[in-house]
Amino acid sequence: MTKKIIAFDADDTLWHNEPYFDEAQERFCELFQNYASKQEILQLILTHQVKNLPLYGFGIKAFTLSMIDSALELTNEKISGDGIQKIIDIGRDLLQKPVELLPNVEEVLEKLKGKYKLVVATKGDLKDQHRKLHDSGIGPYFHHIEVMSDKKDIDYQKMLQRLEINPADFTMIGNSLKSDVLPVLNIGGHGIHIPYHTTWEYEKIDFEITHENFKALENINQVVDLF
C-alpha cells in the first residue's frame, strides 16, 4: 500500500494502433464504395461498433464482426461468401500487424522501474493484447497486466482492489480522456493525458477537463519530470 502505482494504457499510448484500424476501414470502404459514400460507411461501422459493445466488447474481433454487420446492412443481406471472406481477411491482417513502440516509451519505463510499480491497463481482446505486449519487448517492465472489458469507474475500482492500492496512490496515463482519465478522476485517482494524433470517434469528448488531479502533457518524456 505504500508503493504508488503508475498505469499505462497500451494502444496509442505505448504503441501505434489506431492508424491500423483507419487503414482497415479504408479497405472496407473500397469494397463497398458502390453502396454508399465513405462518410456514410464509416458512420455505419461506428454505429454497429457502439451497438455491439455490450455483446462483443472492444478489440479487433469485435471490430471485424461489426464490419460484417455493416456489410450485411449495406447489401441488404445479399453479400456473397467471398465478400464475407474479404472482411475476415481485413480482420486477420489487423491481428498480425507489427507492434511499433511510440518514441521514448522504453526510455521512460527504464527510468520509472524500481521506483514505482508499473501496470498496463488496457481494453481489447485478451489474446491480442497479450500478443502485442509480448512482441513489444517491454513486458518485463510491468508488475501487472490488466486487460479490461471496459474502462468505467467500476472497472478501475475492481482493478485497484486486486492491486490493493488506494485510488489516491494511483496514476493512469493514456491517450483517451474518456477512458483513461475521466473514470480515474471520478474514483479519486490521478489522470494524465498524452494525446495521439488520431482518436477513435467513440473515445472523443466535447468538453474540457478541469480537475486538481489532472495533467495534460505533450509527450511521454514529460512523465519522468512529474515523478
C-alpha positions in Angstrom: 0.0 0.0 0.0 3.0 2.3 0.4 4.2 2.0 -3.1 2.5 4.1 -5.7 1.3 2.6 -8.9 1.6 4.1 -12.4 -0.6 2.5 -15.0 -0.3 3.0 -18.8 -2.9 2.5 -21.4 -1.4 0.3 -24.3 -2.9 1.2 -27.7 -1.7 4.6 -28.9 0.0 5.3 -25.6 2.7 2.6 -25.6 2.5 1.6 -29.3 0.7 2.6 -32.5 -2.7 1.2 -33.0 -5.5 3.5 -34.4 -3.8 4.0 -37.8 -4.1 0.3 -38.4 -7.9 0.5 -37.8 -8.1 3.5 -40.1 -6.3 1.5 -42.8 -8.7 -1.4 -42.3 -11.7 0.9 -42.6 -10.3 2.3 -45.8 -10.1 -1.2 -47.2 -13.7 -1.8 -46.2 -14.9 1.4 -47.8 -13.2 0.5 -51.1 -15.0 -2.9 -51.0 -18.4 -1.2 -50.7 -17.8 2.1 -52.5 -20.7 1.4 -54.8 -23.2 1.1 -52.0 -22.7 4.4 -50.0 -20.3 7.3 -49.5 -17.2 6.8 -47.5 -18.6 9.1 -44.7 -21.8 7.0 -44.6 -19.9 3.7 -44.5 -17.7 4.9 -41.6 -20.7 6.1 -39.7 -22.4 2.8 -40.2 -19.4 0.9 -38.9 -19.2 3.1 -35.8 -23.0 2.7 -35.2 -22.6 -1.1 -35.3 -19.5 -1.0 -33.1 -21.3 1.0 -30.4 -24.4 -1.1 -30.6 -22.3 -4.3 -30.3 -20.2 -3.2 -27.4 -22.4 -4.8 -24.7 -22.1 -8.2 -26.5 -18.7 -8.1 -28.2 -16.7 -5.6 -26.2 -13.6 -4.0 -27.6 -10.9 -5.2 -29.9 -10.2 -6.5 -33.4 -12.5 -9.4 -33.3 -15.4 -7.2 -32.2 -14.5 -4.7 -34.9 -14.5 -7.5 -37.6 -18.0 -8.6 -36.5 -19.2 -5.0 -36.7 -17.8 -4.7 -40.3 -19.7 -7.9 -41.2 -22.9 -6.4 -39.7 -22.3 -3.2 -41.7 -21.7 -5.2 -44.9 -25.0 -7.1 -44.4 -26.9 -3.9 -44.0 -25.2 -2.2 -47.0 -26.1 -5.2 -49.3 -29.5 -5.9 -47.8 -28.0 -9.3 -46.7 -27.0 -10.2 -50.2 -23.3 -10.2 -49.7 -21.5 -13.3 -51.0 -19.4 -15.7 -49.1 -16.4 -14.3 -50.9 -17.4 -10.8 -49.7 -17.5 -12.0 -46.1 -14.1 -13.7 -46.6 -12.6 -10.4 -47.7 -13.9 -8.8 -44.5 -12.5 -11.6 -42.4 -9.1 -11.1 -44.2 -9.1 -7.5 -43.1 -9.6 -8.5 -39.5 -7.0 -11.3 -39.8 -4.4 -8.8 -41.2 -5.1 -6.5 -38.2 -4.3 -9.3 -35.8 -0.9 -9.8 -37.4 0.2 -6.1 -37.6 3.7 -5.5 -36.2 4.0 -3.8 -32.8 5.8 -0.4 -33.1 6.5 1.4 -29.9 5.9 5.1 -29.7 9.0 7.3 -29.3 10.8 7.2 -26.0 8.5 4.7 -24.3 11.1 2.3 -23.3 13.4 5.0 -22.0 10.7 6.4 -19.8 9.8 2.9 -18.4 13.5 2.3 -17.7 13.7 5.5 -15.6 10.5 4.7 -13.7 11.2 1.0 -13.0 12.1 0.2 -9.4 10.7 3.5 -8.1 7.1 2.6 -8.8 5.0 -0.4 -9.6 4.2 -0.2 -13.3 1.0 -1.5 -14.7 -0.6 -1.9 -18.2 -4.3 -1.2 -18.0 -5.9 -1.6 -21.5 -9.1 -2.6 -23.2 -9.4 -5.0 -26.1 -9.1 -8.7 -26.9 -7.2 -10.6 -24.2 -5.2 -12.8 -26.5 -4.3 -9.9 -28.9 -3.3 -7.5 -26.2 -1.0 -10.1 -24.6 0.4 -10.9 -28.0 1.2 -7.2 -28.6 2.8 -6.8 -25.2 5.0 -9.9 -25.8 6.0 -8.6 -29.3 6.7 -5.1 -27.9 9.5 -6.4 -25.7 8.5 -4.2 -22.8 6.6 -6.7 -20.8 9.3 -7.2 -18.1 8.9 -3.6 -17.0 5.4 -4.2 -15.7 4.3 -5.6 -12.4 0.7 -6.3 -13.6 -1.2 -6.6 -16.8 -4.9 -5.8 -16.8 -7.0 -6.3 -20.0 -10.3 -4.7 -19.1 -13.7 -5.4 -20.7 -14.3 -1.7 -20.3 -12.8 1.4 -18.6 -15.5 2.8 -16.5 -15.4 3.8 -12.8 -16.3 0.3 -11.6 -13.7 -1.4 -13.8 -10.9 0.7 -12.3 -12.3 0.2 -8.8 -12.1 -3.5 -9.2 -8.6 -3.4 -10.6 -7.4 -1.2 -7.7 -8.9 -3.7 -5.2 -7.0 -6.5 -6.8 -3.8 -4.4 -6.7 -4.6 -3.4 -3.0 -4.0 0.2 -3.7 -5.9 3.4 -2.7 -7.2 5.5 -5.6 -5.2 8.5 -4.3 -2.0 6.5 -4.8 -2.9 5.5 -8.4 -2.0 7.4 -11.6 -3.3 6.4 -15.0 -1.6 7.6 -18.2 -3.3 7.3 -21.6 -4.4 9.0 -24.8 -8.1 8.8 -24.2 -9.7 11.4 -22.0 -12.9 9.4 -21.9 -11.5 6.0 -20.9 -8.1 6.7 -19.4 -8.7 9.9 -17.4 -12.3 10.7 -16.5 -13.1 7.4 -14.7 -9.9 7.5 -12.7 -10.6 11.1 -11.6 -14.1 10.1 -10.7 -12.9 7.5 -8.2 -10.2 9.7 -6.6 -7.1 8.8 -8.7 -4.8 10.8 -10.9 -5.1 11.1 -14.7 -2.5 12.1 -17.2 -3.5 12.7 -20.8 -0.9 12.3 -23.6 -2.7 12.9 -27.0 -2.2 10.7 -30.0 -2.5 12.3 -33.5 -5.7 10.3 -34.3 -8.5 9.2 -32.0 -11.4 6.8 -32.4 -14.7 8.7 -32.6 -16.1 6.7 -29.7 -13.3 7.9 -27.4 -13.8 11.7 -28.1 -15.4 14.1 -25.6 -16.7 17.6 -26.3 -15.7 19.4 -23.1 -12.5 20.4 -21.3 -11.4 18.7 -18.1 -10.5 20.9 -15.1 -9.5 18.9 -12.1 -6.7 19.1 -9.5 -5.7 15.5 -10.2 -5.5 16.0 -14.0 -2.4 16.8 -16.1 -2.2 17.2 -19.8 1.2 16.5 -21.4 2.5 16.8 -24.9 4.6 13.6 -24.9 5.6 10.7 -22.7 9.0 12.1 -21.9 7.4 14.7 -19.6 6.1 11.9 -17.4 9.5 11.5 -15.9 9.6 15.1 -14.8 6.3 14.7 -13.0 7.5 11.8 -10.9 
